[in-house]
Amino acid sequence: MNLFLFTGHLRDDIRKFERKYKKHYPIFFLLEGLFLTTNVLTPLLIKKTIDSAFYRGDVGEIALFSVLYFIVLVAQSFIMYKLNYSAAKYLLNASRARESKSAYAKILALPLTYANSQNTGDYLSVFMRDVPKVASGVYLGRLQFFFNLGFFLAVLFLLFILSVKLTLVVLVSIVLFFVSTSILRKMVIRASQRDQESYQRFLKRSREVVEGIPVLKQFSGSSFLKNFLDSSAGEWSRASIAHSTANELSNRNIDINRWIGSTIVLAFGIYLLWKGEISVGTLLAFESYMNWMYDIVRMALTGLTMFFSTLPNWENFARIFSMPFERASGINLEKFEKLQLRNVYFKYDGTPVLTGLNFEINSGDKIAIVARSGAGKSTLVSLFNRLLSPTEGEILINGVPIEQYSLQSLRRNIVLVRSNDILFDTTIRNNITLFEDFPEDEIENVLKMCECDFVEKLESGIDTIVGERGTKLSDGQRQRIVLARALIRKPQVLILDEATSGVDGKTEERIFEKILREIETVIIISHRLSTVRKAKKIYVMENGRILDSGSHEELIVRCEKYTEILKEQFVE
Ligand SMILES: Nc1ncnc2c1ncn2[C@@H]1O[C@H](COP(=O)(O)OP(=O)(O)OP(=O)(O)O)[C@@H](O)[C@H]1O
């Protein structure tokens, strides 16, 4: 019988996963073997002690067997402790840490389109729930099942030696136990799946609520919370209760079967004892083995249930690895000369945003992109360092397809700064360096370049911790630190997507003057006319295409759309 009926790819994935931890198997085999030995010995010692007392009356023998019995019991608890300790250390903790790391690395390597289309809540629950469950369920659950199956066969063999007739009765009760448990197992697995799905929804919504506290405070979010959060909390709570109930029913079923089995075996055993077919010691040893047998079957089935009920976690975890990842290797981008777009199209989930773009950006260009909100400006500039990839057409850098460059060199040289780029909950210094080594004078330079004089006035200066997402700073201050983070890396091409929208006009002007002087190629997206005017060439976009290009003075005369956009959407 195939107890692990699941599809081929899943089985292969799980095998691959297990292979990483197989080196720890010997210690488990050793400890489980010792545990099995102590369990086999205890009923035998009981039998010996009782039969000595009943049939031989040898006090020395009774004392010897009693002492041995005690020693075996002490050894058994020590082995159990080592077994649990080793499982936690070598399997659970090791696999959790390792798998979390690999899932994290994979999420970082996902193309942005995937990272955006998935909910961050889904990723969070992969770390918080799926990885621990995968470690305990897929791994320990399966191991537990197979170990106990081995024990079961060993005990069955011993029972047959003690009494064939009694063993046949035990087998019948075990089959009944197995059937009823299998039915309940399906219920447990279904309940566990629902529990996990509703938890994921709740987690996602909780995260949004926490992030939306300022909005909810303003708009008195009580009915929002009721409809948005309470409903999903209620759903999760109901699913959780159903899951616990299914688990509890499954446990009670085990107990009921055990009592019924024990009673039948005891009654039949007394009958055999009365007929003189077995001794008192044999009956007691039998009862003891049989209790253990139930434990073994229970543990095996728990392992099986654990394994199956964590398959959804496994699927979530494995899904991350089945997503495409960005090809990172490639040639080095030494000197940026030009970027060409050839008939470039881009769609989000089938919705076209860019439709057949053809243009060129050369080293030394200072350009601006102007279009209505939602026209695709941010999407377009995300293509320039492969944060996104065109759905059709090609992008060439220095005449070479962009995909052939190593991601690291591409993104080091072509840097995109967006208005909502976040700061991490660490010092200003770390937010700029991202823990890379930069000389102190370079850090000071970029701070000056980005007009970050406010930093000196902070209590701990550059070592001030900025809070989660940089909440301890104002929008404009946060944006200037984000800009410093980009500039310290001395990019050859700097793309500013509303990067200083929170900074006042005068300060922004000073920053831009320095940037345009220091950085070779600059691409600006802004809703400020004073900023856009600084560009030597302005591209006007509409319906996913470039409509016109030229200087501000040229466009204002000949491009109606340009003047329209300036009037409707721009500030001075
Ligand atoms: N991750 C996404 N998934 C699906 N659609 C998206 C996604 N990001 C943007 N879009 C859609 O693509 C279109 C272009 O968005 P984009 O952000 O590029 O425009 P934009 O010109 O930069 O707008 P704005 O000036 O308001 O920042 C919009 O209609 C938007 O709804």
The ligand as a Tripos MOL2 file, in Angstrom:
@<TRIPOS>MOLECULE
LIG
   31    33     1     0     0
SMALL
NO_CHARGES

@<TRIPOS>ATOM
      1 N1          1.9780   45.9940   -9.9890 N.pl3     1 LIG1
      2 C1          1.0150   46.3410  -10.8260 C.ar      1 LIG1
      3 N2          0.0820   45.4430  -11.1800 N.ar      1 LIG1
      4 C2         -0.8980   45.7790  -12.0520 C.ar      1 LIG1
      5 N3         -1.0210   46.9870  -12.6240 N.ar      1 LIG1
      6 C3         -0.1240   47.9370  -12.3070 C.ar      1 LIG1
      7 C4          0.9390   47.6680  -11.3930 C.ar      1 LIG1
      8 N4          1.6770   48.7850  -11.2740 N.ar      1 LIG1
      9 C5          1.0930   49.7190  -12.0760 C.ar      1 LIG1
     10 N5          0.0260   49.2040  -12.6900 N.ar      1 LIG1
     11 C6         -0.8310   49.9030  -13.6570 C.3       1 LIG1
     12 O1         -0.0200   50.3130  -14.7370 O.3       1 LIG1
     13 C7         -0.3480   51.6070  -15.1660 C.3       1 LIG1
     14 C8          0.9060   52.4730  -15.1880 C.3       1 LIG1
     15 O2          1.3800   52.6310  -13.8610 O.3       1 LIG1
     16 P1          2.6870   53.4870  -13.5510 P.3       1 LIG1
     17 O3          2.9170   53.4640  -12.0850 O.co2     1 LIG1
     18 O4          3.7820   53.0360  -14.4180 O.co2     1 LIG1
     19 O5          2.1970   54.9270  -14.0160 O.3       1 LIG1
     20 P2          2.8520   56.3440  -13.7650 P.3       1 LIG1
     21 O6          2.7680   57.0720  -15.0610 O.co2     1 LIG1
     22 O7          4.1860   56.2310  -13.1530 O.co2     1 LIG1
     23 O8          1.8220   56.9730  -12.7500 O.3       1 LIG1
     24 P3          2.0550   58.1290  -11.6200 P.3       1 LIG1
     25 O9          2.4460   59.3820  -12.3290 O.co2     1 LIG1
     26 O10         0.7010   58.2510  -11.0160 O.co2     1 LIG1
     27 O11         3.0930   57.6230  -10.6840 O.co2     1 LIG1
     28 C9         -1.4100   52.1230  -14.2290 C.3       1 LIG1
     29 O12        -2.6260   52.0770  -14.9070 O.3       1 LIG1
     30 C10        -1.4130   51.1690  -13.0770 C.3       1 LIG1
     31 O13        -2.7210   50.9370  -12.6540 O.3       1 LIG1
@<TRIPOS>BOND
     1     1     2 1
     2     2     3 ar
     3     2     7 ar
     4     3     4 ar
     5     4     5 ar
     6     5     6 ar
     7     6     7 ar
     8     6    10 ar
     9     7     8 ar
    10     8     9 ar
    11     9    10 ar
    12    10    11 1
    13    11    12 1
    14    11    30 1
    15    12    13 1
    16    13    14 1
    17    13    28 1
    18    14    15 1
    19    15    16 1
    20    16    17 2
    21    16    18 1
    22    16    19 1
    23    19    20 1
    24    20    21 2
    25    20    22 1
    26    20    23 1
    27    23    24 1
    28    24    25 2
    29    24    26 1
    30    24    27 1
    31    28    29 1
    32    28    30 1
    33    30    31 1
@<TRIPOS>SUBSTRUCTURE
     1 LIG1         1 GROUP 0 **** ****
